[in-house]
């Protein structure tokens, strides 16, 4: 990162695009750098796609959340998911352009710090750390909740949700400690299965020519965006993509990151946008465009996708879907656990959190202290939920998701602005639309989305205005705290502050 001009720390010149980190075979396993950092060259394009798409949890989003979006916006829901995806593709244009020059496991921290100044980057890092942890613990509670219901339906045996959540936490912690490629394989299997069962549902609807009204392309008319409830629907639509930006988190561990990070980002966002849009359209067509919204808002809304799957594809597909939504939640929890652990690692390495967090296991090269810290935080939230007698889905999952989604969106908006700031004085041979037009458009669109999320947060959380204000409050407080820490380091240890400005290139 380039420090602000001051007498304490001279400016650091902009680097050339970062060279790909050597693999162990090239540098030797005894290399000091290889012992200290994350394992370079361990993650390919396919692994990155599995990480970020699994984090989005397509089956959980479509079966558990899309009915809420349909209930709010009716026919406009498919277009809402499509527009959200297009906005994030525009964001990805600038985001991936900057990935050629900035690589760091704390992606938002590094990007925003380079483009908007280190104090702003540090503030955003604290917010991103909170957001990823909030989403992870919420998903862990949802995993326990889904597993409790699914296991009881299949076996008749009741095991409380918190027992499943604790078991999942142990498994996720172990996978997070082991080699990152193992996590990618687990996520890949889970992702393929959940996508397949949704494709089976869609094929069934298409084979029957849709529901009572057939297939209705009129749902994609922009006129539907003027209907009531559309603003609230965008809370759910934009939230369905949260996690795709994690491709940059793994840049230090990627093979040929200058190619794999942009490629994986575009593949992930494009796939999610098209898949979500088509699936939501199929759900609406399964019931008829005039009836789908009423069904979503009725007593059977929660089982809307499962019921349609049984009708159009058979009971076996619906039963499989009930099981796979459990693995979907587990895969998403694992993906966000890995992302949160890498933020702990990056901030520990840079001195913004205790240095112990910035170490890796000598055997697996995983950020072991960060994995343990993230797991301990998740355990504490599960224990508090149990002791308080709170609902794991309606409270722990939805409330923490509300804070987490908003936090990630704030970081995306700042990152888009940082791309413009980074390239403003020197485009570095990049096209103008990619480093100026696209980032500014994405920032403006994300700001609009953030306003909609804040105004309609109750539709996601089901909580009072006071609770929603409390869920939003940590974001500005943590941002200010991060800025204060960075300024304190600059004042007390200018040399350490100067080192912080170059972490994104020289430690890869």
C-alpha positions in Angstrom: 0.0 0.0 0.0 1.1 3.5 -0.6 1.2 5.6 2.5 -0.2 9.1 2.7 2.5 11.7 2.3 3.9 12.7 5.6 7.2 13.4 7.3 6.9 10.1 9.2 6.7 7.9 6.2 8.0 8.6 2.7 5.7 7.5 -0.2 6.4 4.1 -1.7 6.5 4.0 -5.5 3.8 2.1 -7.3 5.0 -1.4 -8.0 4.9 -3.3 -11.3 2.4 -6.1 -11.5 3.3 -8.7 -8.9 5.2 -11.7 -10.2 3.6 -15.0 -9.4 5.0 -16.6 -6.2 7.3 -19.5 -6.8 6.1 -23.0 -6.0 7.9 -25.2 -3.5 9.4 -27.1 -6.4 10.9 -23.9 -7.6 12.1 -22.3 -4.4 12.7 -25.4 -2.3 10.8 -26.5 0.8 13.4 -25.1 3.0 13.0 -21.6 1.8 12.5 -19.1 4.6 9.7 -17.5 2.8 7.9 -20.7 2.3 8.0 -21.5 6.0 6.6 -18.2 7.0 3.7 -17.6 4.6 0.7 -19.3 3.2 1.5 -22.0 0.6 1.8 -20.4 -2.8 0.6 -22.3 -5.9 -1.8 -24.5 -4.0 -5.1 -23.2 -5.4 -6.2 -23.2 -9.1 -9.1 -21.6 -10.9 -11.5 -24.4 -10.2 -10.6 -24.4 -6.5 -11.3 -20.6 -6.4 -14.6 -21.1 -8.1 -15.6 -23.8 -5.7 -14.7 -21.6 -2.7 -16.7 -18.6 -3.8 -19.7 -20.3 -5.3 -20.0 -22.7 -2.3 -19.8 -19.7 0.0 -22.9 -18.3 -1.9 -24.7 -21.6 -1.0 -26.9 -21.8 -4.2 -29.3 -24.4 -2.7 -29.7 -22.6 0.6 -30.3 -19.3 -1.3 -32.8 -20.8 -3.7 -34.7 -23.1 -1.4 -34.4 -21.1 1.8 -34.3 -17.4 0.7 -35.7 -17.1 -2.8 -39.3 -17.7 -1.7 -38.9 -14.6 0.6 -37.8 -12.5 -2.4 -40.7 -13.8 -4.5 -43.1 -13.0 -1.6 -41.8 -9.4 -1.6 -41.4 -8.6 -5.3 -43.4 -11.3 -7.1 -42.7 -11.3 -10.9 -39.8 -8.9 -10.4 -37.7 -11.3 -8.5 -35.8 -13.0 -11.4 -34.9 -9.6 -12.8 -33.7 -8.5 -9.4 -31.2 -11.3 -9.2 -30.1 -10.6 -12.8 -29.5 -6.9 -12.2 -27.6 -7.7 -8.9 -25.3 -10.0 -10.8 -24.7 -7.5 -13.6 -23.8 -4.8 -11.0 -21.3 -7.1 -9.4 -19.8 -8.1 -12.8 -19.2 -4.4 -13.4 -17.6 -4.2 -9.9 -15.5 -7.3 -10.8 -14.0 -5.5 -13.8 -12.1 -3.0 -11.6 -11.6 -5.4 -8.7 -9.8 -7.9 -10.9 -7.8 -5.2 -12.6 -6.3 -4.2 -9.3 -5.6 -7.9 -8.4 -2.7 -7.7 -10.9 -0.9 -5.2 -8.6 -2.2 -6.0 -5.1 -2.2 -9.5 -3.6 -2.9 -10.0 0.1 -5.0 -12.5 2.1 -6.8 -9.4 3.6 -8.0 -8.4 0.1 -10.3 -5.4 1.1 -7.6 -4.1 3.5 -4.9 -4.1 0.8 -7.1 -2.8 -2.0 -8.7 0.0 -0.1 -5.4 0.9 1.7 -3.6 1.2 -1.7 -6.4 3.2 -3.3 -7.7 5.4 -0.4 -4.9 5.4 2.2 -3.8 2.9 4.9 -6.0 4.3 7.7 -9.1 3.8 5.5 -7.8 0.3 4.6 -7.3 -0.6 8.2 -10.8 0.6 9.1 -12.3 -1.5 6.2 -10.3 -4.5 7.3 -11.9 -4.5 10.8 -15.3 -4.2 9.2 -14.5 -7.0 6.7 -13.3 -9.2 9.6 -16.5 -8.6 11.5 -18.6 -9.2 8.4 -17.1 -12.5 7.5 -17.2 -13.8 11.0 -20.8 -12.7 11.4 -21.9 -14.5 8.2 -19.9 -17.6 9.2 -21.5 -18.0 12.7 -24.9 -17.4 11.2 -24.4 -20.1 8.7 -23.1 -22.5 11.4 -26.3 -21.9 13.3 -28.4 -22.5 10.1 -26.5 -25.7 9.5 -27.4 -27.0 12.9 -31.0 -25.9 12.4 -31.4 -27.6 9.0 -29.6 -30.7 10.2 -31.9 -31.0 13.3 -35.0 -31.0 11.1 -33.6 -33.1 8.3 -32.2 -35.8 10.5 -35.5 -36.0 12.5 -37.5 -36.3 9.3 -35.3 -39.1 8.0 -34.8 -41.1 11.2 -37.4 -40.0 13.7 -34.6 -39.2 16.1 -34.3 -35.8 17.6 -30.8 -34.3 18.1 -30.8 -30.6 19.1 -29.5 -28.1 16.6 -26.6 -27.0 18.8 -25.2 -30.5 18.9 -25.1 -30.6 15.1 -23.6 -27.1 15.1 -20.8 -28.1 17.5 -20.1 -31.2 15.4 -20.0 -29.1 12.3 -17.7 -26.6 14.0 -15.2 -29.3 14.8 -15.2 -30.6 11.3 -14.9 -27.2 9.8 -12.0 -26.3 12.1 -10.2 -29.5 11.2 -10.7 -28.8 7.4 -9.6 -25.2 7.9 -6.4 -26.4 9.6 -5.5 -29.0 7.0 -4.3 -28.1 3.5 -6.5 -25.6 1.7 -6.8 -28.0 -1.3 -8.7 -30.5 0.9 -11.3 -27.8 1.7 -11.6 -27.1 -2.0 -12.3 -30.8 -2.7 -15.0 -30.9 0.0 -16.6 -27.7 -1.3 -16.5 -29.0 -4.9 -18.4 -32.2 -4.1 -21.0 -30.3 -2.0 -21.4 -27.7 -4.7 -21.8 -30.1 -7.6 -24.5 -32.1 -5.7 -26.6 -29.0 -4.7 -26.4 -27.6 -8.2 -27.4 -30.9 -9.8 -30.5 -31.3 -7.6 -31.7 -27.8 -8.6 -31.0 -28.6 -12.3 -33.2 -31.7 -11.8 -36.0 -29.5 -10.5 -35.6 -27.1 -13.4 -35.6 -29.9 -16.0 -38.8 -31.2 -14.5 -40.5 -27.8 -14.8 -39.3 -27.4 -18.4 -40.4 -31.0 -19.3 -43.9 -30.2 -18.1 -43.9 -26.8 -19.9 -44.2 -24.9 -16.7 -47.1 -24.7 -14.3 -50.7 -23.7 -15.0 -49.8 -20.7 -17.2 -46.9 -22.3 -19.0 -43.5 -20.5 -19.2 -43.9 -16.7 -18.9 -41.1 -14.6 -20.3 -43.1 -11.5 -19.2 -41.6 -11.7 -15.7 -38.4 -10.1 -17.1 -40.2 -6.9 -18.1 -38.5 -3.9 -16.4 -42.0 -2.5 -15.7 -42.2 -5.0 -12.7 -39.4 -3.1 -11.0 -41.8 -0.4 -10.1 -44.0 -2.7 -8.0 -44.1 -2.5 -4.2 -41.6 -4.7 -2.3 -38.9 -4.5 -4.9 -36.6 -2.5 -2.7 -36.8 -5.2 0.0 -36.2 -7.9 -2.6 -32.8 -6.4 -3.4 -31.7 -7.0 0.1 -32.0 -10.7 -0.5 -30.8 -10.6 -4.2 -27.5 -8.7 -3.5 -26.9 -10.8 -0.4 -27.1 -14.0 -2.5 -23.8 -13.1 -4.1 -21.9 -12.3 -0.9 -18.6 -14.2 -0.9 -17.7 -14.0 -4.6 -15.1 -11.3 -3.8 -13.2 -13.9 -1.7 -11.2 -14.9 -4.9 -8.8 -12.1 -4.0 -8.4 -13.5 -0.5 -6.7 -16.6 -1.9 -4.4 -14.7 -4.3 -1.3 -15.5 -2.2 -2.1 -19.2 -2.5 -3.2 -19.2 -6.1 -1.4 -20.6 -9.1 -0.6 -17.9 -11.6 -2.9 -15.4 -9.7 -2.7 -12.8 -12.4 -4.9 -15.1 -14.5 -6.7 -17.4 -12.0 -8.1 -14.6 -9.8 -9.8 -12.6 -12.5 -10.9 -15.8 -14.4 -12.4 -17.4 -11.2 -14.1 -14.1 -10.3 -15.9 -13.7 -13.6 -16.8 -17.4 -13.8 -18.3 -17.3 -10.3 -20.3 -14.1 -10.7 -21.6 -15.0 -14.2 -22.6 -18.5 -13.1 -24.4 -17.3 -10.0 -26.2 -14.5 -11.9 -27.5 -16.8 -14.6 -28.2 -19.7 -12.3 -30.1 -17.7 -9.7 -32.1 -15.8 -12.3 -33.1 -19.0 -14.2 -33.9 -20.9 -11.0 -36.1 -18.1 -9.6 -37.9 -17.9 -12.9 -38.5 -21.7 -12.8 -39.9 -21.4 -9.3 -42.3 -18.7 -10.4 -43.3 -20.7 -13.5 -43.9 -23.8 -11.4 -46.8 -22.1 -9.6 -47.8 -19.5 -12.3 -46.7 -15.9 -12.4 -50.1 -14.8 -11.0 -50.0 -17.2 -8.1 -46.4 -17.6 -7.1 -46.3 -14.5 -4.8 -49.4 -15.6 -2.9 -47.9 -19.0 -2.4 -44.6 -17.5 -1.2 -46.5 -15.4 1.4 -48.8 -18.3 2.5 -48.3 -21.1 5.0 -46.4 -23.2 2.4 -43.9 -20.5 1.5 -41.1 -22.1 3.4 -41.5 -25.4 1.5 -42.2 -23.7 -1.8 -39.2 -25.1 -3.7 -39.4 -28.5 -2.0 -43.1 -28.9 -2.9 -42.5 -27.9 -6.5 -39.6 -30.3 -6.8 -41.7 -33.2 -5.6 -44.4 -32.3 -8.0 -42.3 -31.9 -11.1 -39.3 -34.2 -10.4 -40.5 -36.7 -7.9 -40.3 -37.4 -4.2 -36.8 -38.7 -4.4 -35.5 -35.3 -5.7 -37.3 -33.4 -2.9 -35.9 -35.8 -0.3 -32.4 -35.4 -1.8 -32.9 -31.6 -1.7 -33.7 -31.8 2.0 -30.4 -33.6 2.6 -28.4 -31.4 0.3 -29.5 -28.2 1.9 -27.6 -29.4 4.9 -24.4 -30.0 3.0 -25.0 -26.6 1.2 -25.0 -24.8 4.6 -22.0 -26.8 5.7 -20.0 -25.9 2.6 -20.9 -22.2 2.9 -19.9 -22.2 6.5 -16.5 -23.8 5.6 -16.0 -21.3 2.8 -16.6 -18.3 5.1 -14.6 -19.8 7.9 -11.6 -20.0 5.5 -12.2 -16.4 4.5 -12.5 -15.1 8.0 -9.4 -17.0 9.1 -7.4 -15.4 6.4 -8.4 -12.0 7.5 -7.3 -12.8 11.0 -4.0 -14.0 9.5 -3.5 -10.9 7.3 -4.2 -8.4 10.1 -2.0 -10.3 12.6 0.8 -10.3 10.0 0.5 -6.6 9.5 0.4 -5.7 13.2 -3.3 -4.6 13.2 -4.1 -7.6 15.4 -1.8 -9.7 17.7 1.2 -11.1 15.8 0.4 -14.7 16.8 -2.5 -14.6 14.3 -0.1 -14.0 11.5 1.6 -17.4 11.7 1.0 -20.6 9.8 1.4 -24.3 10.6 4.8 -25.6 9.6 3.2 -28.8 8.4 0.0 -27.7 6.5 0.9 -24.0 5.9 -2.6 -23.1 7.0 -3.1 -20.1 9.3 -3.5 -22.3 12.5 -3.8 -19.6 15.1 -6.3 -17.7 12.9 -8.3 -20.9 12.4 -8.4 -21.5 16.2 -9.5 -17.9 16.9 -12.3 -18.0 14.3 -13.5 -21.4 15.7 -13.4 -20.0 19.2 -15.5 -17.0 18.2 -18.1 -19.3 16.5 -18.2 -21.5 19.6 -18.9 -18.5 21.8 -21.8 -17.3 19.7 -23.4 -20.8 19.6 -23.0 -21.0 23.4 -24.6 -17.6 23.9 -27.5 -18.5 21.5 -28.2 -21.7 23.6 -28.0 -19.9 27.0 -30.2 -17.1 25.8 -32.8 -19.6 24.3 -32.7 -17.7 21.0 -33.9 -19.1 17.7 -30.8 -20.3 15.8 -32.4 -19.4 12.4 -34.6 -16.4 13.0 -32.1 -14.7 15.4 -28.6 -16.0 15.0 -28.7 -16.7 11.3 -30.9 -13.8 10.0 -29.5 -11.2 12.4 -25.9 -12.0 11.9 -26.5 -12.3 8.1 -28.0 -8.8 8.1 -24.9 -7.3 9.7 -22.5 -9.4 7.6 -24.1 -8.7 4.2 -24.2 -5.0 4.9 -20.6 -5.0 6.0 -19.4 -6.8 2.8 -21.4 -4.4 0.7 -19.8 -1.4 2.4 -16.4 -2.9 1.7 -17.3 -3.6 -2.0 -18.4 0.1 -2.4 -15.1 1.3 -0.8 -13.1 -1.2 -2.9 -14.7 0.1 -6.1 -13.8 3.6 -5.1 -10.3 2.5 -4.2 -9.8 1.0 -7.7 -10.5 4.4 -9.2 -8.2 6.1 -6.7 -5.4 3.6 -7.4 -5.4 4.0 -11.2 -6.4 7.7 -11.2 -2.9 9.1 -11.7 -1.6 6.2 -13.8 -3.8 3.7 -15.7 -0.8 1.3 -15.9 -1.9 0.3 -19.5 -5.3 -0.7 -18.3 -8.5 0.3 -20.3 -10.2 3.5 -19.1 -13.6 1.7 -18.7 -12.1 -0.9 -16.5 -10.2 1.3 -14.1 -12.5 4.4 -14.0 -15.9 4.0 -15.6 -16.7 0.5 -14.2 -15.5 1.2 -10.6 -17.4 4.4 -10.4 -20.6 2.9 -11.8 -20.2 -0.1 -9.4 -19.6 2.2 -6.4 -22.8 4.3 -7.2 -24.9 1.1 -7.7 -23.6 -0.4 -4.4 -24.4 2.8 -2.5 -27.9 2.7 -3.8 -28.1 -1.0 -2.7 -26.7 -0.2 0.7 -29.4 2.5 1.2 -32.1 -0.1 0.2 -30.6 -2.7 2.6 -30.6 -0.2 5.6 -34.1 1.0 4.8 -35.4 -2.6 4.5 -33.3 -4.5 6.9 -36.3 -5.5 8.9 -37.5 -7.6 6.0 -34.4 -9.7 6.4 -34.1 -9.8 10.2 -37.7 -9.6 11.2 -36.5 -7.4 14.1 -37.5 -4.0 15.6 -35.9 -0.7 14.5 -33.8 -0.7 17.7 -32.4 -4.2 17.1 -31.7 -3.3 13.4 -29.8 -0.1 14.5 -27.8 -2.3 17.0 -26.9 -4.7 14.1 -25.7 -1.8 11.9 -23.8 0.1 14.7 -20.7 -2.2 14.9 -19.8 -1.3 11.3 -19.0 2.4 11.7 -17.6 1.8 15.2 -15.2 -0.9 13.9 -14.2 1.3 10.9 -13.3 4.2 13.2 -11.4 1.8 15.5 -9.3 0.5 12.5 -8.5 4.1 11.4 -7.5 4.9 14.9 -5.2 1.9 15.2 -3.4 2.7 11.9 -2.9 6.4 12.9 -1.6 5.2 16.3 1.0 3.0 14.6 2.0 5.9 12.3 2.5 8.1 15.3 4.3 5.7 17.6 6.3 3.6 15.1 6.8 5.2 11.7 9.0 2.4 10.5 6.3 -0.2 11.2 3.8 2.0 9.5 6.1 2.2 6.4 6.3 -1.6 6.3 2.5 -1.8 6.3 2.4 0.2 3.0 4.2 -2.5 1.1 2.7 -5.8 2.4 0.5 -6.4 -0.6 3.4 -6.8 -3.1 6.6 -7.6 -1.3 5.4 -10.4 0.9 3.8 -12.5 -1.8 
